[in-house]
Amino acid sequence: MFLDTQAYDEGLLDVGDGNHIHWEVSGNPHGKPAVVVHGGPGSGSNPRSRRLFDPARYRVVLFDQRGCGRSTPHASDPATDMSVNTTDRLVADMERLREHLGIDRWLLYGGSWGSTLILAYAQAHPERVSEIVIAAVTTTRRSEIAWLYEGAGAFFPEAWDRFRAGVPEASAPHELVPAYARRTNHPDRAVREKATADWCAWEDAVLSLEGAGTPYADRPDHAKLAMVRICSHYFAHGAWLEEGALIRDAHRLAGIPGVLIHGRFDLAGPLGTAWELSKAWPDAELTVVENAGHTGGGDTRTHVLAALDRFAGEIIGP
């Protein structure tokens, strides 16, 4: 890990639909461009991710996707229009940000939901991507969503029963996520807060074997409200992606070097998706971290640092 460096430039970019996304840049202004694509969806960027990049060799871009972090309007506000928060719009936002910053090609780094957005962007704009590094691979297929909010209940039946009880109007497991999405849009703040707490409790239960504590429940209230509203909105719609499209169309990534890093014991996003993607993308290499789960850990971080060091190249300027 590198010492943290403060952003030397930041701003709010108008991306249309009344939305402005917050961005910041740190590291070497003449370094290799890299963008960190955060997870969630709706988690917001984390300044600690800058420490994965050598600040002498990288120009690191962080940004908050629509509705979260320091982007506006914020999804914690029930008046914020979620109909204009979709995967294709996030892809367009990334491309607009690249153009705004005058970047020709950039390395993409992220994980979990971030990997879905990375793959969607790279398949739409492969000529703008130099390399890809992903830790915790997901493609947000409906089968993956069903696993996370139904199948994983086999490991945590008590927690899953509580999660299901949070939306008694859902008569079948596949109705849980849409039901939570409706509750996060309820006019009564107490209903929204209860749905948010129940959702976070389930997410934390799935991570409970990793010793990560309660990272979802520990977020500030406004951040939790936004994240759960955005997550349930995306997952209720299968992220507006044709089932399996990101793996089916992985041939569009031909020529882009990729490093996929995935924990053997990732119960939130099992290893099978990373394996399928590695088979469909010949230029990607998959590293399975035997002692890691979804949140990674020391060994995962070591592999990420090694990949970013390999792709950094030489110092380009002062």
C-alpha positions in Angstrom: 0.0 0.0 0.0 1.2 3.5 -0.7 0.8 6.6 1.4 -2.4 8.5 0.8 -2.2 11.5 -1.5 -4.7 14.2 -1.6 -6.7 15.1 -4.7 -5.2 17.9 -6.7 -8.3 18.5 -8.8 -12.0 17.8 -8.3 -15.4 18.9 -9.5 -19.0 18.2 -10.3 -19.7 17.1 -13.9 -23.1 17.7 -15.4 -24.1 14.4 -17.0 -27.6 15.3 -17.9 -31.0 14.3 -16.5 -30.4 16.8 -13.7 -27.5 14.8 -12.4 -24.0 15.9 -11.5 -21.3 13.4 -10.6 -18.5 14.2 -8.3 -15.0 13.4 -9.4 -11.4 13.9 -8.1 -7.9 13.2 -9.4 -4.8 12.4 -7.4 -1.2 11.2 -8.1 1.0 12.3 -10.9 -0.8 14.6 -13.4 1.4 13.1 -16.1 1.0 9.5 -14.9 -0.8 6.6 -16.4 -4.6 7.3 -16.2 -6.6 4.9 -14.0 -10.2 5.1 -12.8 -11.6 3.4 -9.8 -15.2 2.1 -10.3 -16.8 1.7 -6.9 -19.2 -1.0 -5.9 -22.7 -1.1 -4.5 -24.3 0.0 -6.7 -24.5 3.2 -4.7 -21.7 2.7 -2.2 -19.8 5.8 -3.3 -16.1 6.2 -3.9 -13.6 5.4 -1.1 -10.5 7.6 -0.8 -8.5 4.7 0.6 -8.6 3.1 -2.8 -6.0 5.7 -3.9 -3.5 3.9 -1.8 -3.4 0.9 -4.2 -1.8 3.1 -6.9 1.8 4.3 -7.0 1.2 8.1 -6.9 4.4 8.7 -8.8 3.3 6.6 -11.8 -0.5 6.8 -11.8 -3.0 9.6 -12.4 -5.9 8.2 -10.3 -9.5 9.2 -11.0 -12.2 8.6 -8.4 -15.9 9.4 -9.0 -19.2 8.9 -7.3 -21.8 7.2 -9.5 -25.3 8.8 -9.9 -27.2 9.3 -6.6 -24.5 8.5 -4.1 -21.4 9.9 -2.4 -21.0 13.6 -3.3 -22.9 13.4 -6.5 -26.2 15.2 -6.8 -29.1 14.8 -6.4 -28.6 12.2 -3.7 -30.7 9.0 -3.7 -31.4 9.4 0.1 -33.8 12.1 -0.9 -37.1 10.4 -2.0 -37.6 13.1 -4.6 -34.6 12.0 -6.5 -35.7 10.4 -9.8 -34.4 6.9 -10.0 -35.7 6.3 -13.5 -32.6 8.0 -14.9 -30.2 5.9 -12.8 -29.5 2.9 -15.1 -26.4 1.0 -16.2 -26.3 2.5 -19.7 -26.4 6.0 -18.2 -23.5 5.1 -15.8 -21.5 3.9 -18.8 -22.3 7.2 -20.6 -21.3 9.1 -17.5 -17.9 7.4 -17.4 -17.3 8.2 -21.0 -18.3 11.8 -20.5 -15.9 12.0 -17.5 -13.0 10.6 -19.6 -13.6 13.2 -22.3 -13.9 16.0 -19.6 -10.5 15.0 -18.2 -8.8 14.8 -21.6 -7.9 11.1 -21.1 -7.4 9.0 -24.2 -7.3 5.5 -22.6 -7.4 4.5 -18.9 -7.0 1.5 -16.8 -10.2 0.3 -15.0 -10.1 -1.0 -11.5 -12.9 -2.1 -9.2 -14.9 -5.0 -7.8 -18.3 -6.4 -6.9 -20.9 -4.2 -8.7 -17.9 -2.1 -9.9 -16.8 -5.1 -12.0 -20.2 -5.2 -13.7 -20.0 -1.5 -14.6 -16.3 -2.0 -15.7 -17.3 -4.8 -18.1 -20.3 -2.9 -19.5 -18.1 0.2 -20.1 -15.2 -1.8 -21.6 -17.5 -3.7 -23.9 -19.1 -0.5 -25.1 -15.8 1.4 -25.4 -12.9 -1.1 -25.7 -10.7 1.4 -27.6 -10.7 3.6 -24.5 -9.5 0.9 -22.1 -5.8 0.1 -21.6 -6.1 -2.7 -18.9 -8.6 -4.0 -16.4 -8.1 -5.2 -12.8 -11.0 -6.6 -11.0 -11.2 -8.0 -7.4 -14.5 -9.9 -6.7 -16.0 -10.5 -10.1 -19.8 -10.1 -10.7 -21.8 -9.6 -13.8 -25.2 -8.9 -12.1 -27.0 -11.7 -13.9 -30.4 -12.4 -12.5 -29.0 -15.8 -11.4 -26.4 -14.0 -9.4 -29.0 -11.7 -7.8 -31.1 -14.8 -7.0 -28.1 -16.4 -5.3 -27.3 -13.4 -3.2 -30.8 -12.7 -2.0 -32.2 -16.3 -2.0 -29.6 -19.0 -2.4 -27.2 -17.8 0.2 -30.0 -18.2 2.7 -29.1 -21.9 2.9 -26.0 -20.8 4.8 -27.7 -18.2 7.0 -31.3 -19.4 7.4 -32.0 -17.3 10.5 -30.9 -14.1 8.9 -32.7 -14.9 5.7 -35.9 -15.5 7.5 -35.6 -12.0 9.0 -34.8 -10.6 5.6 -37.8 -12.2 4.1 -40.0 -11.1 7.0 -39.1 -7.5 6.3 -41.4 -7.6 3.2 -44.3 -9.8 4.1 -46.1 -8.7 1.0 -43.6 -10.8 -1.1 -45.3 -14.2 -1.6 -42.2 -15.8 -3.2 -38.4 -15.5 -2.9 -38.0 -13.9 -6.3 -40.3 -11.0 -5.2 -38.1 -10.0 -2.3 -35.8 -7.5 -4.1 -38.6 -5.7 -6.0 -40.6 -5.5 -2.7 -37.6 -3.9 -1.0 -37.2 -1.5 -4.0 -40.8 -0.4 -3.5 -40.3 0.1 0.2 -37.2 2.3 -0.3 -39.5 4.6 -2.4 -42.2 4.7 0.2 -43.4 8.2 1.2 -43.0 7.3 5.0 -39.4 7.8 6.1 -39.8 5.2 8.8 -40.8 2.6 6.2 -37.7 3.5 4.1 -35.4 3.3 7.1 -36.8 -0.1 8.3 -36.3 -1.5 4.8 -32.8 -0.1 4.7 -31.9 -1.6 8.0 -33.3 -5.0 7.1 -31.4 -5.0 3.8 -28.1 -4.0 5.4 -28.5 -6.7 8.1 -28.8 -9.3 5.4 -25.8 -8.1 3.5 -23.8 -8.1 6.6 -24.9 -11.6 7.5 -23.6 -12.9 4.1 -20.2 -11.3 4.9 -20.2 -12.5 8.5 -17.8 -15.4 8.0 -15.1 -13.0 6.7 -14.6 -11.1 9.9 -15.4 -7.8 8.3 -17.8 -6.7 11.0 -21.0 -4.9 9.8 -19.8 -2.7 7.0 -23.3 -2.1 5.6 -25.0 -1.2 8.9 -22.0 1.0 10.0 -22.5 3.5 7.2 -24.0 6.9 7.9 -27.8 7.0 7.6 -28.0 9.0 4.4 -25.4 6.8 2.7 -27.3 3.6 3.7 -30.6 5.0 2.5 -29.0 5.9 -0.9 -27.1 2.7 -1.3 -30.1 0.4 -0.5 -32.4 2.4 -2.7 -30.0 2.2 -5.6 -29.1 -1.4 -5.0 -32.7 -2.6 -4.9 -33.5 -0.5 -7.9 -30.7 -2.0 -10.0 -31.2 -5.6 -8.8 -35.0 -5.5 -9.3 -34.3 -4.8 -13.0 -31.4 -7.1 -13.5 -29.3 -4.0 -14.1 -31.1 -3.6 -17.4 -28.7 -6.2 -18.9 -29.7 -9.1 -21.0 -29.0 -12.3 -19.0 -25.4 -13.4 -19.5 -24.6 -10.6 -21.9 -21.4 -9.5 -20.2 -19.9 -13.0 -20.4 -21.4 -13.7 -23.9 -19.8 -10.5 -25.2 -16.5 -10.8 -23.5 -14.9 -11.3 -27.0 -15.2 -7.5 -27.3 -12.4 -7.3 -24.7 -9.9 -9.0 -27.0 -6.6 -7.4 -26.8 -7.2 -5.8 -23.4 -5.0 -7.3 -20.7 -7.1 -8.3 -17.6 -6.4 -9.6 -14.1 -9.3 -11.2 -12.2 -8.8 -11.8 -8.5 -11.5 -13.7 -6.6 -11.8 -15.3 -3.2 -12.5 -19.0 -3.0 -15.0 -18.4 -0.1 -16.9 -15.5 -1.6 -20.5 -16.3 -0.6 -21.8 -13.0 -1.9 -20.5 -13.7 -5.4 -19.4 -17.3 -5.8 -16.3 -18.1 -7.9 -18.2 -19.6 -10.8 -18.8 -16.2 -12.4 -15.1 -15.3 -12.4 -14.3 -18.7 -13.8 -16.8 -18.3 -16.7 -15.5 -14.8 -17.5 -11.9 -16.0 -17.6 -12.9 -18.7 -20.0 -14.7 -16.3 -22.3 -11.9 -13.6 -22.2 -8.6 -15.0 -23.4 -6.6 -12.0 -22.4 -7.6 -12.2 -18.8 -5.8 -14.2 -16.1 -7.7 -15.4 -13.0 -6.1 -15.7 -9.6 -8.1 -17.6 -7.0 -7.3 -16.4 -3.4 -7.7 -19.5 -1.3 -8.3 -17.8 2.1 -10.5 -14.9 1.0 -14.1 -14.0 0.6 -16.0 -11.1 -1.0 -14.2 -8.4 1.0 -10.8 -9.8 0.2 -8.0 -9.2 2.6 -4.2 -9.1 2.7 -3.6 -11.7 0.0 -6.2 -10.2 -2.3 -4.6 -6.8 -1.8 -1.2 -8.2 -2.6 -2.4 -9.5 -5.9 -4.1 -6.2 -6.8 -0.9 -4.3 -6.0 1.1 -6.6 -8.1 -1.2 -6.2 -11.1 -1.3 -2.4 -10.8 2.5 -2.3 -10.5 2.9 -4.5 -13.6 0.5 -2.2 -15.6 1.9 1.1 -14.4 4.9 1.2 -16.7 7.5 3.9 -16.3 7.1 7.4 -14.8 5.9 9.6 -17.7 6.6 13.0 -16.2 7.5 14.9 -13.1 
